């Protein structure tokens, strides 16, 4: 390969930041639709007579199965076709499916609607990662992808606040209708305002080649991904991080209502603002940190989330222990911020470590592992443990189930340490993230 850094010599353009901002709004809609279930699940449980295990399956595994499995072929298609159109179609699809959740009358019908949300959202993030990698040079991708992933905390904040308020005044069904319909309008804006970038514009090309090679066969891309220790361990550490994060995020509202006796009006205001603000600081802060320290030592892409989970664990235990909901919220602020610090670094590692014609599919493989372990396992684990302990401990079983999450913090820390070691041995990734800036981009 011949290093061609003629485009990769400065900062991203203002339009690149506009694209990142608009795609972040799309991701906000994506995550709002995904997380609304956790805010409404106490009302849904009461009306549809569901168990905690069923709630965990609906909010986690049912969505994760479709999201992860379909995400790979859709992302493979995005490596060959118009990525912006795929994002727009996906946005409209998951929004309509989310609205359909408001029509559910039983566990099977609610599960079917959630499967539809997973189908739509499968086409969201991997093409978006690939688009942003072609708008941001390697030295600025951490910030660009962090702007995009701000959709997680902002979507959580809006979903928590609006969902709890609508639930209290109009019922949980109306909440699904209210958040689902605007996504169709947003899909049209994506088509009108985002230009499809030149694929691999900041990346090296083979000698004598004017364009990057076409995408590899899907099987070959999968083989290359899991054969690479950096990608394999980054995916595993991200999956364990998501296991902890989704378990905490999906069950905190029920925990605060059921155990700490928090009113839904207070949940709509205080909880939503706290998790939103904390998540914004954690998500953007992680992107800024890895862009800054990654130039000196690219192991920072794993060290930053490893340190975050080390600090997070004691505050999580204090959150579960706290005798009142105001005190619990105060302690929750720290893990709500720090547990979000793995995603932007992980996405950046994948985008920097693979060829432009593999970015969509490789991102989908990252999300496959991340969501199958995290979203598919975390919420179900808490729900199952809570149901197992309920006969002996009653409502307190949910509190005990959250305590049972503690060992997964330790596994996550070990996995990030292993990823840091693998990253430290990858000379090509070091060159990709540590070059000198020569001139600004025009």
C-alpha positions in Angstrom: 0.0 0.0 0.0 1.2 3.5 -0.8 0.5 6.0 2.0 -1.6 8.8 0.5 -2.2 11.3 3.3 -2.8 14.3 1.0 -6.4 14.6 2.3 -5.6 13.5 5.9 -3.5 16.5 6.9 -5.8 18.7 8.9 -9.1 19.1 10.7 -12.6 18.3 9.6 -14.6 20.8 7.7 -17.7 22.7 9.1 -19.9 20.6 6.8 -18.4 17.4 8.4 -19.5 18.7 11.8 -23.0 19.5 10.4 -23.2 15.9 9.1 -22.1 14.5 12.4 -24.7 16.7 14.2 -27.6 15.7 11.9 -26.7 12.0 12.2 -26.5 12.5 15.9 -30.1 13.6 15.8 -30.9 10.5 13.9 -29.1 8.4 16.5 -31.0 10.3 19.2 -34.3 9.2 17.5 -32.8 5.7 17.3 -31.9 5.5 20.9 -35.1 7.2 22.1 -37.2 4.6 20.4 -34.9 1.8 21.8 -34.9 3.0 25.4 -38.4 4.2 25.8 -39.4 0.7 26.8 -37.3 1.0 30.0 -39.2 4.1 31.1 -42.6 2.7 30.4 -42.1 -0.9 31.5 -43.7 -0.5 34.9 -46.9 0.7 33.3 -46.7 -1.9 30.6 -46.1 -4.6 33.2 -49.2 -3.6 35.1 -51.5 -3.5 32.1 -50.2 -6.5 30.1 -49.4 -8.6 33.3 -45.7 -9.3 32.4 -43.0 -10.7 34.5 -39.5 -9.1 35.0 -38.0 -11.8 32.8 -40.5 -10.9 30.0 -39.7 -7.2 30.4 -36.0 -8.1 30.0 -36.7 -10.1 26.9 -38.8 -7.4 25.3 -36.4 -4.5 26.1 -33.3 -6.5 25.4 -33.1 -9.9 23.7 -36.1 -9.5 21.3 -34.7 -6.3 19.9 -31.0 -7.4 20.0 -31.6 -10.5 18.0 -33.0 -8.7 14.9 -30.7 -5.7 15.4 -27.5 -7.7 15.5 -28.2 -10.4 12.9 -29.7 -8.2 10.2 -27.1 -5.4 10.9 -24.3 -7.5 9.3 -25.8 -8.0 5.8 -27.3 -4.5 5.7 -23.8 -3.0 6.6 -22.2 -5.3 4.0 -24.6 -3.7 1.5 -23.7 -0.3 2.7 -20.0 -1.0 1.9 -21.2 -1.3 -1.8 -24.1 1.1 -2.2 -25.5 4.5 -1.2 -25.1 4.7 2.6 -27.2 7.8 3.2 -30.2 6.2 1.6 -29.9 3.2 3.8 -29.8 5.4 6.9 -32.9 7.3 5.8 -34.9 4.1 5.0 -33.8 2.6 8.3 -34.9 5.7 10.3 -38.4 5.6 8.8 -38.7 1.9 9.4 -37.7 1.9 13.1 -39.9 4.9 13.8 -43.0 3.3 12.4 -42.3 0.1 14.3 -41.8 2.0 17.5 -45.2 3.6 17.0 -46.7 0.1 16.5 -45.5 -0.8 20.0 -48.3 1.4 21.2 -50.8 -1.0 19.7 -49.6 -4.1 21.6 -52.2 -6.0 23.6 -50.1 -8.9 24.9 -46.5 -10.1 25.3 -46.4 -11.7 21.8 -47.7 -8.6 20.0 -45.3 -6.3 22.0 -42.4 -8.7 21.1 -43.4 -8.6 17.5 -43.4 -4.8 17.4 -40.0 -4.7 19.2 -38.6 -7.1 16.6 -39.7 -4.6 14.0 -37.8 -1.8 15.8 -34.7 -4.0 15.7 -35.1 -4.6 12.0 -35.2 -0.9 11.3 -32.4 0.1 13.6 -30.1 -2.6 12.1 -29.6 -0.2 9.2 -28.7 2.9 11.3 -25.3 3.0 12.9 -22.9 0.9 10.7 -23.6 3.0 7.6 -23.4 6.2 9.7 -20.0 5.2 11.1 -18.7 4.6 7.6 -20.0 8.0 6.4 -18.4 9.8 9.3 -15.1 8.1 8.7 -15.1 9.7 5.2 -15.9 13.1 6.6 -13.4 13.1 9.5 -9.7 12.3 9.1 -8.2 9.7 11.4 -6.8 12.3 13.9 -10.3 13.8 14.4 -12.5 10.7 14.2 -12.7 10.3 17.9 -14.5 13.6 18.2 -16.6 13.1 15.1 -17.8 9.7 16.2 -18.3 11.0 19.8 -20.6 13.7 18.4 -22.6 11.0 16.7 -22.8 8.8 19.8 -24.1 11.8 21.8 -27.4 10.4 20.5 -27.2 7.8 23.3 -27.4 10.1 26.3 -29.6 12.7 24.5 -32.0 10.0 23.4 -32.0 8.6 26.9 -32.7 12.0 28.3 -35.5 12.9 26.0 -37.0 9.4 26.2 -36.9 9.4 30.0 -38.4 12.9 30.3 -41.0 12.9 27.6 -41.8 9.2 28.0 -42.5 9.5 31.8 -44.5 12.7 31.4 -46.6 11.3 28.5 -47.1 8.1 30.4 -48.3 10.0 33.5 -50.8 12.2 31.6 -51.8 10.2 28.6 -50.7 6.6 29.1 -47.8 4.5 27.8 -49.4 3.9 24.4 -49.5 7.5 23.5 -45.8 7.8 24.4 -44.9 5.3 21.7 -47.0 7.1 19.1 -45.5 10.5 20.0 -41.8 9.4 19.6 -42.4 7.2 16.5 -44.0 9.5 14.0 -41.3 12.3 13.9 -38.7 9.9 12.7 -40.3 9.7 9.3 -39.8 13.5 8.8 -36.2 13.1 10.0 -35.6 10.4 7.4 -36.6 12.9 4.6 -34.2 15.5 6.1 -31.3 13.0 5.9 -32.0 12.4 2.2 -32.2 16.1 1.4 -29.3 17.5 3.5 -26.5 14.8 3.7 -24.3 14.2 0.7 -22.8 10.8 0.1 -19.0 11.2 0.6 -16.3 9.7 -1.5 -15.5 6.3 0.1 -12.1 6.1 1.7 -11.1 9.7 0.9 -8.7 10.0 3.8 -7.1 6.5 3.4 -4.1 5.1 1.6 -4.6 3.5 -1.8 -2.7 0.7 -3.5 0.1 1.9 -5.9 -1.3 3.1 -9.2 -5.0 2.8 -8.0 -7.2 5.9 -8.3 -10.0 4.3 -6.1 -10.2 1.9 -3.3 -10.9 -1.8 -4.0 -14.5 -2.9 -3.9 -15.9 -4.4 -0.8 -14.8 -7.9 0.1 -17.1 -10.9 0.3 -19.0 -10.9 3.6 -17.5 -14.2 4.8 -14.0 -12.9 4.2 -14.7 -9.7 6.1 -16.0 -11.7 9.1 -13.0 -13.9 9.0 -10.6 -10.9 8.9 -12.5 -9.2 11.8 -12.3 -12.1 14.2 -8.7 -13.0 13.2 -7.6 -9.6 14.3 -6.9 -9.6 18.0 -7.4 -5.8 18.3 -10.9 -6.0 16.8 -11.8 -9.2 18.6 -10.9 -7.9 22.0 -12.3 -4.5 21.3 -15.6 -6.2 20.5 -15.5 -8.4 23.6 -14.7 -5.5 25.9 -17.4 -3.4 24.3 -19.9 -6.2 24.8 -19.1 -6.5 28.5 -19.3 -2.7 28.8 -22.7 -2.8 27.2 -23.9 -5.7 29.4 -23.2 -3.4 32.4 -24.5 -0.3 30.8 -27.8 -1.7 29.4 -28.5 -3.6 32.5 -28.2 -0.4 34.6 -29.9 1.8 32.1 -32.9 -0.4 31.4 -33.6 -1.2 35.1 -32.7 2.1 36.8 -36.2 3.6 36.2 -38.0 0.6 37.6 -35.6 0.4 40.5 -36.2 4.1 41.4 -40.0 3.7 41.1 -40.3 0.3 42.7 -37.6 0.3 45.4 -36.9 4.0 46.1 -40.6 5.1 45.6 -39.8 7.9 43.1 -42.8 9.5 41.5 -43.1 9.4 37.7 -43.2 13.2 37.5 -39.8 13.3 39.4 -38.5 10.6 37.1 -39.4 12.7 34.1 -37.6 15.7 35.4 -34.6 14.7 37.6 -33.7 11.3 36.2 -33.9 12.3 32.6 -31.8 15.4 33.1 -29.2 13.5 35.1 -28.6 10.6 32.8 -28.7 12.9 29.8 -26.2 15.4 31.1 -23.9 12.7 32.5 -24.0 10.7 29.3 -23.2 13.8 27.2 -20.1 14.5 29.3 -19.0 10.9 29.3 -19.6 10.3 25.5 -18.0 13.5 24.2 -15.3 13.4 26.9 -14.2 9.9 25.9 -13.8 11.0 22.2 -11.8 14.1 23.2 -9.6 12.1 25.5 -8.7 9.4 23.0 -8.1 11.9 20.2 -5.7 13.8 22.6 -3.9 10.9 24.2 -4.2 8.4 21.3 -1.6 10.4 19.3 0.9 9.7 22.1 -0.1 6.2 22.9 -2.8 4.5 21.0 -3.5 2.1 23.9 -5.5 5.1 25.3 -8.4 3.8 23.2 -8.8 1.0 25.7 -7.2 2.6 28.8 -9.8 5.4 28.9 -12.8 3.0 29.3 -10.9 0.7 31.5 -10.2 3.6 34.0 -13.8 4.7 33.7 -15.2 1.3 34.8 -12.7 1.2 37.7 -14.0 4.4 39.1 -17.6 3.6 38.2 -18.0 0.4 40.3 -18.1 1.9 43.9 -20.5 4.6 42.8 -22.8 2.0 41.3 -22.9 0.1 44.5 -23.7 3.3 46.4 -26.5 4.0 44.0 -28.1 0.6 44.7 -27.5 1.0 48.5 -28.7 4.6 48.9 -31.8 4.8 51.2 -33.6 7.6 49.3 -34.0 8.4 45.6 -32.3 11.8 45.7 -29.2 10.3 47.2 -29.4 7.4 44.7 -29.6 9.8 41.8 -26.5 11.7 43.2 -24.5 8.5 43.1 -25.9 7.4 39.8 -24.4 10.5 38.1 -20.9 9.0 38.1 -21.6 5.6 36.5 -24.1 7.2 34.1 -21.2 9.3 32.9 -18.3 6.8 33.0 -20.2 3.8 31.7 -20.7 5.7 28.4 -16.9 6.1 27.8 -16.4 2.9 25.9 -18.4 3.4 22.7 -16.7 6.2 20.9 -13.2 4.8 21.5 -14.3 1.3 20.3 -16.0 2.7 17.1 -12.9 4.8 16.4 -10.6 1.7 16.8 -12.6 -0.2 14.2 -12.8 2.6 11.7 -9.1 3.2 11.9 -8.1 -0.5 11.9 -9.9 -1.7 8.7 -9.9 -0.7 5.1 -12.6 1.7 3.8 -14.4 -1.1 1.9 -14.8 -3.0 5.2 -15.9 -0.3 7.5 -19.7 -0.8 7.3 -19.6 -4.6 7.8 -16.8 -4.3 10.5 -18.9 -1.8 12.4 -21.9 -4.2 12.2 -19.7 -7.0 13.5 -18.7 -4.8 16.5 -22.4 -4.0 17.1 -23.3 -7.7 16.7 -21.0 -8.7 19.6 -21.7 -5.5 21.6 -25.5 -5.8 21.4 -25.8 -9.6 21.6 -23.8 -9.7 24.8 -24.9 -6.3 26.2 -28.4 -5.6 25.1 -29.3 -9.2 24.6 -27.8 -10.3 28.0 -27.8 -7.4 30.5 -31.5 -6.6 30.8 -32.5 -10.3 30.7 -29.9 -11.1 33.4 -31.3 -8.5 35.8 -34.9 -9.5 35.1 -34.2 -13.3 35.5 -32.3 -12.8 38.8 -35.1 -10.5 40.1 -37.8 -13.1 39.3 -35.7 -15.9 40.9 -35.3 -13.9 44.1 -38.8 -12.5 44.2 -40.5 -15.5 46.1 -38.1 -15.0 49.1 -37.4 -11.3 48.9 -40.4 -9.6 47.3 -39.9 -6.3 45.6 -36.4 -6.0 47.1 -35.4 -8.8 44.6 -34.7 -6.1 42.0 -32.2 -4.4 44.3 -30.4 -7.7 44.9 -30.4 -8.4 41.2 -28.6 -5.1 40.6 -26.0 -6.0 43.2 -25.4 -9.2 41.2 -24.1 -7.0 38.3 -20.9 -6.1 40.2 -18.7 -9.0 39.0 -19.4 -7.9 35.4 -17.7 -4.6 36.1 -14.5 -6.6 37.0 -14.8 -8.7 33.8 -15.2 -5.5 31.8 -12.0 -4.0 33.3 -10.0 -7.1 32.6 -11.3 -7.2 29.0 -10.3 -3.6 28.3 -6.8 -4.3 29.8 -6.5 -7.2 27.3 -7.6 -4.9 24.4 -5.1 -2.3 25.4 -2.3 -4.9 25.2 -3.4 -6.0 21.8 -3.7 -2.4 20.6 -0.2 -1.7 21.8 1.2 -4.5 19.6 -0.6 -3.2 16.4 2.0 -1.0 14.6 -0.3 -0.2 11.7 -3.0 1.2 14.0 -0.3 3.3 15.7 0.7 4.9 12.4 -2.9 5.5 11.5 -3.5 7.6 14.6 -0.2 9.3 15.3 0.9 11.1 12.2 1.9 14.7 12.2 -0.4 17.5 10.9 1.0 19.2 7.9 -1.6 21.6 6.5 -5.3 22.3 7.0 -8.0 20.7 4.9 -9.6 23.0 2.3 
